[in-house]
Amino acid sequence: VIELRGHVSAAEAFEKADRGMRLSFERSAAVAETLVAEGIPWSQLRIIACGDADRITERAYDKVAQRTNQRVEIVVTDAVAGESAGD
């Protein structure tokens, strides 16, 4: 299973946590759609919206620093598609 973990900067999520979660989900989904277009089955993908909870740059005061937190991490796990977490 490939996890696609979407992140946003604090500026993007400022005062509206739901906006940050939605945007981080949309980022992950965009990467997922690209991977599917390249032949990876949806069943092997797990989309995760992290919002602004896991920042690379804790205090980003300018747009360049904020960009480090606006990302999608691609994590290849040992999980096999079709297995539930308890299997």
Buried (B, 14 or more C-beta within 10 A) or exposed (E): BBBBBBBBBBBBBEEEEEBBBBBBBEBBBEBBEEBEEEEEEEEBBBBBBBBBEEBBBEEBEEEEBBEEBBBBBBEEEEBEEEEEEEE
